[in-house]
Amino acid sequence: MTVRQIALVLAIATPAACTAAPEQASTAPATPPLDVVELSAADARSRMEAGTLTAKALTEAYLARIAAVDKAGPTLNSVIEVNPAAVADAERLDGERKAGKVRGPMHGVPVLVKDNVDIAGLVNSAGSLALADNRPAKDAFMVARLRDAGAVILGKTNLSEWANFRSTRSTSGWSSRGGQTKNPYALDRNPCGSSAGTGTAIAASLAGVGIGTETDGSILCPSSVAGLVGLKPTVGLVSRSGIIPISVSQDTAGPMTRTVTDAAMLLTAMAGVDTADPAGAAATGKTADYAAALRADAVNGRRFGVVRQAMGYHPDVDAAMTKAIETLTAAGATVVDVKVPTYDAWSRAEFEVLLYEFKDGLNAYLAQSASPHKTLEALIAWNTANKDRAMPFFGQEIFEQAQAKGPLTDAAYLKAKADARRLAGAQGLLATLDGQKLDALIAPAMAPAWPTDHVLGDHFLGAGYGIAAVAGTPSLTVPMGDVQGLPIGLAFLGRAYSEADLLGWGFAFEQRAKARSAPTYRRTLGE
């Protein structure tokens, strides 16, 4: 289905076009449906400030588009649940604006949130049928910040079940509760994960902006293959309280948007010091108004190192990287080749850390949740007893490996934690940046999307984001081109709390490259 065809479906499904009385329709011109396709959050904000758009109308248009595109039309299957209070919340925020109270740039902007984040009244399931009745009593710290900033919580997005940490043969974008999310650029291609639903939904303009979470690649990969801007913040800059965990060392939430400007606006609202987060106190004094860093000349005079070790997997991706380097150089940057001395040496230690931390963190979350299952062991038993529904395509080998681990006082865990952070951080990313006096590393974020395969699972082919994920430092992907219509992104990898710089550099690149294209909703690449 083409964008034009979807616009026609949306026109039929928009409430404003459906509720006019017959006699009104015959005597007055019909109100044109609100076109939200590729409407940036920043532009929507400007229109609300000008009085030509309301949060209620915007929210209703997105809900209509979800019905027309996600649940019908190409049936993207990216939104797992809508917020029944969204329209009322938007109307209340319109009232505040009319009364002169504007909470900030996000006032009235609809946001979709990944289904591993607590939102009061909605299910938080990590995509698992086992948690289909888990309705948190209160918002996650980060969601509370969004509400305080005036955002409208539109609903929740599907994800790779348990954030892709249940099986070694998992298929990204599939969950037992939500089914399979599709890639809007070619419906038989994978949306990557684990923030698959957010990536597809925002690419398809089902909301202004979206939130994903990442442990290692779960924001950057789905953002890259969906032609989005995705930012993984420094661990602790955005609170993890109220988010179903994998790793206290690496987990974070972050923005997934169609523009760098929207990402900066959303991160400003999300970031905040949470003393209940083990990494939260370190972020004191580190938050900012990230939109202030967005300058078209931001890369002028900067030095970037190309991680060639993340290249050589696909000639078209390498060609796009060459063009991206030329774009940065033309904007005044210096770009040099680098070799990370410890490249990928952290992987074994990282996985060991994740196994230990997943068991510890998940048990802590479940113990205080509304779920009837209070331990990882209980979830394993439930999955086994309900394997036809819970495990039709792949098993729970990672669950079982994690359950076999001991407490976080184990010597094996402590060694793995120190090794992973040292190899990716001090001796990896930071050593490379400092050794060549670089501002950031750059690399392809990810190869193009692969065909979804429920038999063999995912087919990853090269990625440049891992080093920042394990180091706990920020990374950003910005669209840099496509391969036969499948988007690919350029990743910027920086030092801790360098989000403002990364967004500034990403903005400068975005303005010159102009590489994002709207989804085409092809059934397959051959169409």
FINU-788535 format. One record per residue (C-alpha): x, y, z; residue in one letter. Coordinates in steps of 0.001 Angstrom, whole numbers, always signed. Layout:
BEGIN
<pt <X, Y, Z>, 'A'>
...
This chain:
BEGIN
<pt <+0, +0, +0>, 'M'>
<pt <+1388, +3380, -994>, 'T'>
<pt <+1464, +6529, +1126>, 'V'>
<pt <-1256, +7975, -1124>, 'R'>
<pt <-3474, +4937, -609>, 'Q'>
<pt <-2997, +5120, +3145>, 'I'>
<pt <-3868, +8838, +3105>, 'A'>
<pt <-7165, +7900, +1448>, 'L'>
<pt <-7857, +5268, +4104>, 'V'>
<pt <-7027, +7783, +6817>, 'L'>
<pt <-9414, +10332, +5295>, 'A'>
<pt <-12207, +7789, +5598>, 'I'>
<pt <-11244, +6849, +9162>, 'A'>
<pt <-10733, +10340, +10585>, 'T'>
<pt <-13480, +11190, +13109>, 'P'>
<pt <-13953, +14717, +11737>, 'A'>
<pt <-14886, +13226, +8364>, 'A'>
<pt <-17239, +10651, +9851>, 'C'>
<pt <-19382, +12542, +12366>, 'T'>
<pt <-20825, +15446, +10394>, 'A'>
<pt <-24623, +15369, +10040>, 'A'>
<pt <-25870, +14696, +6484>, 'P'>
<pt <-27509, +18104, +6143>, 'E'>
<pt <-24295, +19816, +7245>, 'Q'>
<pt <-22300, +17851, +4719>, 'A'>
<pt <-24582, +18998, +1905>, 'S'>
<pt <-24437, +22721, +2746>, 'T'>
<pt <-20882, +23283, +3980>, 'A'>
<pt <-17487, +22096, +2826>, 'P'>
<pt <-16267, +19045, +4753>, 'A'>
<pt <-13499, +19607, +7240>, 'T'>
<pt <-10379, +18134, +5655>, 'P'>
<pt <-8818, +15352, +7707>, 'P'>
<pt <-5736, +16345, +9676>, 'L'>
<pt <-2719, +15061, +7767>, 'D'>
<pt <-167, +13800, +10287>, 'V'>
<pt <+2029, +11919, +7812>, 'V'>
<pt <+5621, +13035, +8458>, 'E'>
<pt <+4359, +15834, +10728>, 'L'>
<pt <+7197, +16539, +13130>, 'S'>
<pt <+6529, +17090, +16807>, 'A'>
<pt <+8260, +20454, +16524>, 'A'>
<pt <+5913, +21535, +13722>, 'D'>
<pt <+2889, +20275, +15663>, 'A'>
<pt <+4079, +22275, +18674>, 'R'>
<pt <+4399, +25417, +16524>, 'S'>
<pt <+880, +24955, +15185>, 'R'>
<pt <-504, +24503, +18694>, 'M'>
<pt <+1333, +27655, +19777>, 'E'>
<pt <-205, +29503, +16824>, 'A'>
<pt <-3679, +28265, +17712>, 'G'>
<pt <-4211, +26401, +14432>, 'T'>
<pt <-4049, +22932, +16009>, 'L'>
<pt <-5215, +21405, +19266>, 'T'>
<pt <-3768, +18496, +21172>, 'A'>
<pt <-7191, +16833, +21044>, 'K'>
<pt <-7378, +17037, +17244>, 'A'>
<pt <-3809, +15780, +16953>, 'L'>
<pt <-4443, +12874, +19319>, 'T'>
<pt <-7645, +11891, +17519>, 'E'>
<pt <-5846, +11982, +14180>, 'A'>
<pt <-3131, +9645, +15444>, 'Y'>
<pt <-5700, +7255, +16923>, 'L'>
<pt <-7518, +7225, +13583>, 'A'>
<pt <-4253, +6550, +11792>, 'R'>
<pt <-3446, +3677, +14158>, 'I'>
<pt <-6834, +2164, +13281>, 'A'>
<pt <-6350, +2738, +9552>, 'A'>
<pt <-2708, +1735, +9155>, 'V'>
<pt <-1669, -381, +12120>, 'D'>
<pt <-4827, -2420, +12640>, 'K'>
<pt <-6063, -2283, +9021>, 'A'>
<pt <-4366, -1311, +5754>, 'G'>
<pt <-852, -2779, +5820>, 'P'>
<pt <-1550, -4023, +9390>, 'T'>
<pt <+1839, -3059, +10797>, 'L'>
<pt <+948, -4470, +14215>, 'N'>
<pt <+3176, -2002, +16057>, 'S'>
<pt <+809, -606, +18698>, 'V'>
<pt <-51, -3170, +21340>, 'I'>
<pt <-2445, -998, +23369>, 'E'>
<pt <-3906, +2501, +23142>, 'V'>
<pt <-4498, +4699, +26160>, 'N'>
<pt <-8279, +5084, +26638>, 'P'>
<pt <-7658, +8359, +28470>, 'A'>
<pt <-5518, +9886, +25699>, 'A'>
<pt <-8204, +12125, +24194>, 'V'>
<pt <-9375, +13344, +27608>, 'A'>
<pt <-5767, +14030, +28606>, 'D'>
<pt <-5229, +15999, +25396>, 'A'>
<pt <-8409, +18000, +25956>, 'E'>
<pt <-7266, +18856, +29484>, 'R'>
<pt <-3904, +20039, +28146>, 'L'>
<pt <-5713, +22183, +25577>, 'D'>
<pt <-7591, +23771, +28463>, 'G'>
<pt <-4321, +24502, +30219>, 'E'>
<pt <-2913, +26121, +27086>, 'R'>
<pt <-6041, +28232, +26654>, 'K'>
<pt <-5675, +29357, +30286>, 'A'>
<pt <-2078, +30409, +29643>, 'G'>
<pt <-344, +27436, +31248>, 'K'>
<pt <+2123, +25780, +28879>, 'V'>
<pt <+4309, +23136, +30453>, 'R'>
<pt <+7035, +23232, +27792>, 'G'>
<pt <+7796, +22220, +24191>, 'P'>
<pt <+6194, +18784, +24647>, 'M'>
<pt <+2836, +20266, +25764>, 'H'>
<pt <+119, +18377, +23870>, 'G'>
<pt <+2488, +16176, +21846>, 'V'>
<pt <+1329, +12505, +21635>, 'P'>
<pt <+3962, +9913, +22582>, 'V'>
<pt <+4029, +6137, +22112>, 'L'>
<pt <+5934, +4152, +24757>, 'V'>
<pt <+7465, +679, +24531>, 'K'>
<pt <+5603, -2070, +26362>, 'D'>
<pt <+8223, -2658, +29027>, 'N'>
<pt <+7629, +683, +30755>, 'V'>
<pt <+5160, +1131, +33615>, 'D'>
<pt <+2184, +3367, +32759>, 'I'>
<pt <-557, +3542, +35361>, 'A'>
<pt <-3685, +1760, +34168>, 'G'>
<pt <-2108, +144, +31108>, 'L'>
<pt <-599, -3334, +30898>, 'V'>
<pt <+3175, -3663, +31166>, 'N'>
<pt <+4018, -7066, +29751>, 'S'>
<pt <+7386, -7007, +27960>, 'A'>
<pt <+5291, -8595, +25210>, 'G'>
<pt <+4695, -11747, +27260>, 'S'>
<pt <+1299, -13348, +27778>, 'L'>
<pt <+2559, -14271, +31231>, 'A'>
<pt <+2352, -10584, +32205>, 'L'>
<pt <-878, -9775, +30349>, 'A'>
<pt <-2543, -8842, +33654>, 'D'>
<pt <+319, -6738, +35018>, 'N'>
<pt <-1216, -3278, +35395>, 'R'>
<pt <+1147, -1007, +37337>, 'P'>
<pt <-372, +1261, +39977>, 'A'>
<pt <+1895, +4174, +39101>, 'K'>
<pt <+3910, +5574, +36242>, 'D'>
<pt <+7580, +4907, +35740>, 'A'>
<pt <+9715, +7887, +36821>, 'F'>
<pt <+10406, +8770, +33186>, 'M'>
<pt <+6700, +8611, +32243>, 'V'>
<pt <+5853, +10899, +35154>, 'A'>
<pt <+8383, +13381, +33774>, 'R'>
<pt <+6739, +13192, +30360>, 'L'>
<pt <+3312, +13873, +31830>, 'R'>
<pt <+4708, +16787, +33827>, 'D'>
<pt <+6151, +18144, +30564>, 'A'>
<pt <+2680, +18023, +28989>, 'G'>
<pt <+3069, +14975, +26759>, 'A'>
<pt <-6, +12923, +25859>, 'V'>
<pt <+605, +9223, +26478>, 'I'>
<pt <-1014, +7792, +23356>, 'L'>
<pt <-379, +4120, +24006>, 'G'>
<pt <+2172, +1347, +24084>, 'K'>
<pt <+4160, -353, +21352>, 'T'>
<pt <+4930, -3990, +20680>, 'N'>
<pt <+8472, -5285, +21173>, 'L'>
<pt <+10611, -8353, +20802>, 'S'>
<pt <+9333, -10439, +23711>, 'E'>
<pt <+11363, -9909, +26888>, 'W'>
<pt <+13429, -7390, +24892>, 'A'>
<pt <+15011, -10245, +22884>, 'N'>
<pt <+16395, -11867, +26031>, 'F'>
<pt <+14452, -15125, +26149>, 'R'>
<pt <+15991, -17254, +23406>, 'S'>
<pt <+19091, -17510, +21241>, 'T'>
<pt <+16806, -18127, +18225>, 'R'>
<pt <+14346, -15282, +18728>, 'S'>
<pt <+12693, -13274, +15971>, 'T'>
<pt <+12824, -9517, +16504>, 'S'>
<pt <+9489, -7741, +16633>, 'G'>
<pt <+7552, -10850, +17715>, 'W'>
<pt <+5895, -11279, +21070>, 'S'>
<pt <+3356, -13785, +22333>, 'S'>
<pt <+1073, -10948, +23433>, 'R'>
<pt <+1483, -8668, +20431>, 'G'>
<pt <+2358, -10933, +17501>, 'G'>
<pt <+4763, -9917, +14728>, 'Q'>
<pt <+5456, -6258, +13966>, 'T'>
<pt <+6247, -5490, +10317>, 'K'>
<pt <+8777, -3155, +8752>, 'N'>
<pt <+6873, -344, +6973>, 'P'>
<pt <+9437, -92, +4160>, 'Y'>
<pt <+8862, -3703, +3092>, 'A'>
<pt <+6291, -5631, +5075>, 'L'>
<pt <+8097, -8976, +4876>, 'D'>
<pt <+11279, -7426, +6306>, 'R'>
<pt <+12135, -7345, +9983>, 'N'>
<pt <+11730, -4176, +12088>, 'P'>
<pt <+14695, -5165, +14277>, 'C'>
<pt <+14404, -5048, +18037>, 'G'>
<pt <+13754, -4981, +20693>, 'S'>
<pt <+12045, -1574, +20276>, 'S'>
<pt <+10448, -2832, +17058>, 'A'>
<pt <+6983, -1445, +17633>, 'G'>
<pt <+8238, +2021, +18431>, 'T'>
<pt <+10444, +2061, +15339>, 'G'>
<pt <+7670, +997, +12983>, 'T'>
<pt <+5017, +3197, +14604>, 'A'>
<pt <+7047, +6390, +14452>, 'I'>
<pt <+8281, +5682, +10915>, 'A'>
<pt <+4627, +5265, +9894>, 'A'>
<pt <+3577, +8516, +11640>, 'S'>
<pt <+1356, +6799, +14200>, 'L'>
<pt <+2506, +9329, +16810>, 'A'>
<pt <+4648, +12421, +16973>, 'G'>
<pt <+7518, +10739, +18808>, 'V'>
<pt <+8237, +7442, +20530>, 'G'>
<pt <+10262, +5890, +23300>, 'I'>
<pt <+12345, +2754, +23077>, 'G'>
<pt <+14709, +1070, +25484>, 'T'>
<pt <+18143, -360, +24829>, 'E'>
<pt <+20549, -2758, +26450>, 'T'>
<pt <+22638, -3339, +23331>, 'D'>
<pt <+21191, -2074, +20040>, 'G'>
<pt <+17490, -2053, +20875>, 'S'>
<pt <+17096, +1650, +20061>, 'I'>
<pt <+19750, +2067, +17378>, 'L'>
<pt <+18924, -1028, +15309>, 'C'>
<pt <+15149, -487, +14928>, 'P'>
<pt <+15732, +3240, +14400>, 'S'>
<pt <+18267, +2567, +11661>, 'S'>
<pt <+16125, +90, +9714>, 'V'>
<pt <+13063, +2346, +10060>, 'A'>
<pt <+14786, +5497, +8840>, 'G'>
<pt <+14600, +7179, +12229>, 'L'>
<pt <+16751, +9203, +14557>, 'V'>
<pt <+17420, +7084, +17643>, 'G'>
<pt <+19362, +8133, +20708>, 'L'>
<pt <+20653, +5805, +23424>, 'K'>
<pt <+21544, +8065, +26380>, 'P'>
<pt <+24329, +7635, +28894>, 'T'>
<pt <+23205, +5011, +31420>, 'V'>
<pt <+21445, +6860, +34251>, 'G'>
<pt <+20663, +10096, +32401>, 'L'>
<pt <+17115, +8776, +31904>, 'V'>
<pt <+15625, +6914, +34859>, 'S'>
<pt <+15173, +3151, +34646>, 'R'>
<pt <+12764, +3012, +37620>, 'S'>
<pt <+9555, +1312, +36505>, 'G'>
<pt <+11082, -307, +33415>, 'I'>
<pt <+11219, -4108, +33160>, 'I'>
<pt <+14984, -4678, +33279>, 'P'>
<pt <+17663, -6715, +31606>, 'I'>
<pt <+20840, -5068, +32860>, 'S'>
<pt <+21436, -2416, +35503>, 'V'>
<pt <+24825, -1846, +33848>, 'S'>
<pt <+23503, -1143, +30344>, 'Q'>
<pt <+19728, -511, +30264>, 'D'>
<pt <+18372, +2883, +29277>, 'T'>
<pt <+15348, +4447, +27615>, 'A'>
<pt <+15682, +6944, +24787>, 'G'>
<pt <+13930, +8872, +21999>, 'P'>
<pt <+13011, +7444, +18591>, 'M'>
<pt <+11858, +10179, +16210>, 'T'>
<pt <+11735, +11258, +12581>, 'R'>
<pt <+13993, +14292, +13122>, 'T'>
<pt <+16935, +15225, +15319>, 'V'>
<pt <+15007, +18280, +16534>, 'T'>
<pt <+12232, +16037, +17840>, 'D'>
<pt <+14770, +13760, +19540>, 'A'>
<pt <+16316, +16739, +21329>, 'A'>
<pt <+12901, +17994, +22424>, 'M'>
<pt <+11889, +14572, +23761>, 'L'>
<pt <+15188, +13891, +25527>, 'L'>
<pt <+14940, +17235, +27335>, 'T'>
<pt <+11630, +16075, +28806>, 'A'>
<pt <+12808, +12514, +29579>, 'M'>
<pt <+16168, +13192, +31199>, 'A'>
<pt <+16226, +13783, +34931>, 'G'>
<pt <+17987, +12714, +38087>, 'V'>
<pt <+16326, +9761, +39834>, 'D'>
<pt <+18098, +8939, +43071>, 'T'>
<pt <+16345, +5555, +43153>, 'A'>
<pt <+18212, +4601, +39985>, 'D'>
<pt <+21662, +3188, +40859>, 'P'>
<pt <+23211, +5317, +38088>, 'A'>
<pt <+20956, +8321, +38612>, 'G'>
<pt <+22985, +10395, +41037>, 'A'>
<pt <+25897, +10562, +38595>, 'A'>
<pt <+23654, +12474, +36182>, 'A'>
<pt <+23294, +15401, +38597>, 'T'>
<pt <+24083, +18585, +36712>, 'G'>
<pt <+24403, +16717, +33419>, 'K'>
<pt <+20927, +17316, +31922>, 'T'>
<pt <+20351, +20153, +29457>, 'A'>
<pt <+18019, +21805, +26985>, 'D'>
<pt <+19266, +19645, +24137>, 'Y'>
<pt <+17556, +21706, +21447>, 'A'>
<pt <+20022, +24506, +22185>, 'A'>
<pt <+22826, +22379, +20726>, 'A'>
<pt <+21263, +22065, +17280>, 'L'>
<pt <+23358, +24093, +14852>, 'R'>
<pt <+23903, +23556, +11147>, 'A'>
<pt <+27652, +24187, +11569>, 'D'>
<pt <+28088, +21919, +14584>, 'A'>
<pt <+30554, +19520, +12915>, 'V'>
<pt <+32842, +22287, +11667>, 'N'>
<pt <+36281, +21809, +13234>, 'G'>
<pt <+35382, +18452, +14843>, 'R'>
<pt <+37350, +15207, +14514>, 'R'>
<pt <+35607, +11898, +13938>, 'F'>
<pt <+37068, +8404, +13742>, 'G'>
<pt <+35601, +5837, +11342>, 'V'>
<pt <+35359, +2369, +12888>, 'V'>
<pt <+36247, +291, +9822>, 'R'>
<pt <+35890, -2869, +11923>, 'Q'>
<pt <+32114, -2305, +11728>, 'A'>
<pt <+32235, -2192, +7926>, 'M'>
<pt <+32903, -4665, +5117>, 'G'>
<pt <+29621, -6559, +5570>, 'Y'>
<pt <+27685, -5035, +2662>, 'H'>
<pt <+29052, -2969, -245>, 'P'>
<pt <+26054, -630, -404>, 'D'>
<pt <+26358, +167, +3299>, 'V'>
<pt <+30065, +869, +2828>, 'D'>
<pt <+29235, +3140, -113>, 'A'>
<pt <+26723, +5030, +2010>, 'A'>
<pt <+29382, +5442, +4710>, 'M'>
<pt <+31788, +6864, +2138>, 'T'>
<pt <+29139, +9389, +1099>, 'K'>
<pt <+28431, +10237, +4764>, 'A'>
<pt <+32133, +10858, +5364>, 'I'>
<pt <+32199, +13163, +2350>, 'E'>
<pt <+29195, +15029, +3741>, 'T'>
<pt <+30887, +15524, +7121>, 'L'>
<pt <+34138, +16590, +5485>, 'T'>
<pt <+32336, +19113, +3292>, 'A'>
<pt <+30814, +20564, +6459>, 'A'>
<pt <+34263, +21192, +7919>, 'G'>
<pt <+34890, +18026, +9913>, 'A'>
<pt <+38079, +15989, +9914>, 'T'>
<pt <+37457, +12257, +9499>, 'V'>
<pt <+40170, +9661, +10091>, 'V'>
<pt <+40251, +5873, +10120>, 'D'>
<pt <+40609, +4218, +13525>, 'V'>
<pt <+41032, +729, +14863>, 'K'>
<pt <+39533, -26, +18258>, 'V'>
<pt <+42179, -2213, +19974>, 'P'>
<pt <+39660, -4307, +21927>, 'T'>
<pt <+36943, -4467, +19271>, 'Y'>
<pt <+34262, -7019, +20234>, 'D'>
<pt <+36530, -8544, +22900>, 'A'>
<pt <+33887, -7605, +25479>, 'W'>
<pt <+31098, -9807, +24087>, 'S'>
<pt <+31612, -12916, +26218>, 'R'>
<pt <+31912, -10909, +29438>, 'A'>
<pt <+28926, -8769, +28473>, 'E'>
<pt <+26630, -11774, +28050>, 'F'>
<pt <+27720, -13164, +31412>, 'E'>
<pt <+26876, -9826, +33040>, 'V'>
<pt <+23470, -9704, +31367>, 'L'>
<pt <+22549, -13189, +32577>, 'L'>
<pt <+23340, -12340, +36193>, 'Y'>
<pt <+21744, -8902, +36117>, 'E'>
<pt <+18618, -10060, +34312>, 'F'>
<pt <+17785, -12620, +36981>, 'K'>
<pt <+18485, -10183, +39821>, 'D'>
<pt <+16686, -7213, +38264>, 'G'>
<pt <+13671, -9099, +36947>, 'L'>
<pt <+13080, -10824, +40281>, 'N'>
<pt <+13167, -7415, +41996>, 'A'>
<pt <+10705, -5939, +39465>, 'Y'>
<pt <+8314, -8899, +39661>, 'L'>
<pt <+8326, -8917, +43457>, 'A'>
<pt <+6716, -5460, +43572>, 'Q'>
<pt <+4591, -5815, +40413>, 'S'>
<pt <+941, -6718, +39899>, 'A'>
<pt <+1993, -9876, +38078>, 'S'>
<pt <+988, -13211, +39626>, 'P'>
<pt <+4451, -14504, +38662>, 'H'>
<pt <+6983, -13184, +41153>, 'K'>
<pt <+10230, -14782, +39969>, 'T'>
<pt <+12086, -15722, +36797>, 'L'>
<pt <+11736, -19358, +37887>, 'E'>
<pt <+7945, -18957, +37956>, 'A'>
<pt <+7968, -17423, +34461>, 'L'>
<pt <+9982, -20357, +33118>, 'I'>
<pt <+7423, -22730, +34580>, 'A'>
<pt <+4514, -20725, +33104>, 'W'>
<pt <+6123, -20657, +29655>, 'N'>
<pt <+6649, -24420, +29803>, 'T'>
<pt <+3058, -25034, +30843>, 'A'>
<pt <+1781, -22709, +28093>, 'N'>
<pt <+4357, -23447, +25420>, 'K'>
<pt <+1854, -23620, +22550>, 'D'>
<pt <+953, -19965, +23123>, 'R'>
<pt <+4155, -18657, +24659>, 'A'>
<pt <+6805, -20500, +22660>, 'M'>
<pt <+5434, -21426, +19205>, 'P'>
<pt <+8621, -20396, +17352>, 'F'>
<pt <+11509, -20404, +19831>, 'F'>
<pt <+12276, -21458, +23379>, 'G'>
<pt <+13647, -19892, +26550>, 'Q'>
<pt <+17297, -20954, +26624>, 'E'>
<pt <+18460, -17544, +27882>, 'I'>
<pt <+15868, -17579, +30661>, 'F'>
<pt <+17201, -20958, +31767>, 'E'>
<pt <+20832, -19811, +31611>, 'Q'>
<pt <+20001, -16746, +33692>, 'A'>
<pt <+18082, -18801, +36253>, 'Q'>
<pt <+21183, -20939, +36786>, 'A'>
<pt <+23234, -17899, +37860>, 'K'>
<pt <+23910, -16940, +41445>, 'G'>
<pt <+23746, -13563, +43209>, 'P'>
<pt <+25550, -10379, +42153>, 'L'>
<pt <+28175, -11097, +44798>, 'T'>
<pt <+29542, -14028, +42757>, 'D'>
<pt <+33190, -13620, +41801>, 'A'>
<pt <+32393, -14663, +38228>, 'A'>
<pt <+29882, -11835, +37898>, 'Y'>
<pt <+32163, -9207, +39415>, 'L'>
<pt <+35002, -10197, +37089>, 'K'>
<pt <+32783, -10207, +34010>, 'A'>
<pt <+31372, -6802, +34900>, 'K'>
<pt <+34825, -5268, +35307>, 'A'>
<pt <+36111, -6918, +32125>, 'D'>
<pt <+33169, -5838, +29955>, 'A'>
<pt <+33260, -2189, +31020>, 'R'>
<pt <+37069, -2022, +30759>, 'R'>
<pt <+37285, -3644, +27313>, 'L'>
<pt <+34469, -1551, +25834>, 'A'>
<pt <+35148, +1631, +27802>, 'G'>
<pt <+38603, +2547, +29106>, 'A'>
<pt <+40531, +301, +26710>, 'Q'>
<pt <+38048, +536, +23835>, 'G'>
<pt <+35931, +3601, +23119>, 'L'>
<pt <+37733, +6034, +25399>, 'L'>
<pt <+41213, +4828, +24488>, 'A'>
<pt <+40396, +5314, +20805>, 'T'>
<pt <+38889, +8766, +21317>, 'L'>
<pt <+41733, +9978, +23526>, 'D'>
<pt <+44503, +8361, +21500>, 'G'>
<pt <+43614, +10273, +18344>, 'Q'>
<pt <+42055, +13341, +19998>, 'K'>
<pt <+38639, +12572, +18533>, 'L'>
<pt <+35267, +14064, +19372>, 'D'>
<pt <+33361, +10883, +18501>, 'A'>
<pt <+33510, +7625, +16575>, 'L'>
<pt <+31259, +7011, +13578>, 'I'>
<pt <+30131, +3728, +12031>, 'A'>
<pt <+27178, +2219, +10187>, 'P'>
<pt <+24466, +1725, +12785>, 'A'>
<pt <+23180, -1447, +11151>, 'M'>
<pt <+22866, -3327, +7864>, 'A'>
<pt <+19524, -3157, +5993>, 'P'>
<pt <+16528, -5036, +7365>, 'A'>
<pt <+16534, -8787, +6740>, 'W'>
<pt <+13469, -10945, +5881>, 'P'>
<pt <+11480, -11953, +8953>, 'T'>
<pt <+12049, -15650, +9591>, 'D'>
<pt <+10207, -17566, +12312>, 'H'>
<pt <+12152, -20742, +11564>, 'V'>
<pt <+15782, -19594, +11703>, 'L'>
<pt <+15328, -16378, +13656>, 'G'>
<pt <+17207, -13110, +13104>, 'D'>
<pt <+19940, -12565, +10530>, 'H'>
<pt <+22094, -9718, +11805>, 'F'>
<pt <+24795, -8518, +9418>, 'L'>
<pt <+27186, -6017, +10965>, 'G'>
<pt <+26445, -3301, +13520>, 'A'>
<pt <+28421, -382, +14924>, 'G'>
<pt <+26593, +362, +18179>, 'Y'>
<pt <+27851, -2343, +20575>, 'G'>
<pt <+30878, -582, +22019>, 'I'>
<pt <+28838, +2355, +23379>, 'A'>
<pt <+26160, +23, +24733>, 'A'>
<pt <+28642, -1941, +26838>, 'V'>
<pt <+30602, +1164, +27848>, 'A'>
<pt <+27376, +2805, +29063>, 'G'>
<pt <+28029, +5866, +26903>, 'T'>
<pt <+25650, +7585, +24476>, 'P'>
<pt <+25112, +6798, +20811>, 'S'>
<pt <+22965, +8325, +18101>, 'L'>
<pt <+21812, +7079, +14706>, 'T'>
<pt <+20682, +9412, +11927>, 'V'>
<pt <+19397, +8310, +8490>, 'P'>
<pt <+22232, +8258, +5934>, 'M'>
<pt <+20657, +6526, +2939>, 'G'>
<pt <+19036, +3297, +1844>, 'D'>
<pt <+19738, -13, +151>, 'V'>
<pt <+17020, -787, -2412>, 'Q'>
<pt <+14639, +1349, -396>, 'G'>
<pt <+15602, -128, +2988>, 'L'>
<pt <+16927, +2600, +5318>, 'P'>
<pt <+20364, +2594, +6937>, 'I'>
<pt <+21750, +4925, +9584>, 'G'>
<pt <+24992, +6629, +10560>, 'L'>
<pt <+25942, +6099, +14215>, 'A'>
<pt <+27798, +8661, +16331>, 'F'>
<pt <+29422, +7206, +19478>, 'L'>
<pt <+30586, +9601, +22175>, 'G'>
<pt <+31804, +10086, +25717>, 'R'>
<pt <+29519, +9908, +28747>, 'A'>
<pt <+26960, +12734, +28902>, 'Y'>
<pt <+27873, +14032, +25433>, 'S'>
<pt <+24255, +13822, +24248>, 'E'>
<pt <+24097, +17538, +23396>, 'A'>
<pt <+27175, +17226, +21193>, 'D'>
<pt <+25907, +14073, +19490>, 'L'>
<pt <+22569, +15688, +18736>, 'L'>
<pt <+24304, +18790, +17403>, 'G'>
<pt <+26507, +16731, +15087>, 'W'>
<pt <+23549, +14578, +14054>, 'G'>
<pt <+21531, +17694, +13273>, 'F'>
<pt <+24301, +19143, +11116>, 'A'>
<pt <+24580, +15865, +9210>, 'F'>
<pt <+20802, +15520, +8870>, 'E'>
<pt <+20437, +19016, +7425>, 'Q'>
<pt <+23049, +18336, +4753>, 'R'>
<pt <+22296, +14689, +3966>, 'A'>
<pt <+18472, +14894, +3986>, 'K'>
<pt <+18482, +11117, +3721>, 'A'>
<pt <+15149, +10192, +5317>, 'R'>
<pt <+12339, +8997, +3064>, 'S'>
<pt <+8829, +8122, +4210>, 'A'>
<pt <+7808, +4433, +4267>, 'P'>
<pt <+6423, +2878, +1102>, 'T'>
<pt <+4542, -92, +2642>, 'Y'>
<pt <+5603, -2472, -112>, 'R'>
<pt <+4603, -6065, +454>, 'R'>
<pt <+8111, -7126, -534>, 'T'>
<pt <+11166, -5537, -2147>, 'L'>
<pt <+10215, -6777, -5612>, 'G'>
<pt <+7092, -4607, -5800>, 'E'>
